[in-house]
Amino acid sequence: MGSWDGNRFAAVPAPVKKFHCKCKKSRCLKLYCECFNNDEFCSDCGCIDCANRPESANERQIARQQIMDRNPAAFQSQSTP
């Protein structure tokens, strides 16, 4: 879909994925995985044996809950003053 620029529809670029992890042993279920930490599924990453994908949503949710139980602020965005 595009947006009207007065004379024609202007193409709207697809959203670009911001994170590309390279996790090897964590299965992308730890906070140091950029994708998992930012509540995004991995796609087009260089990770190995990934569990941060839609087909592993149950395992991913359990990992998130375990982290939240230990640290309720774990997934809150970090902003710099």
Secondary structure, DSSP 8 states (H G I E B T S, - for coil): -EEE-SSSEEE------------SSSTT-STTSHHHHTT----S---SS---SGGGHHHHHHHHHHHHHH-TTTTS-----
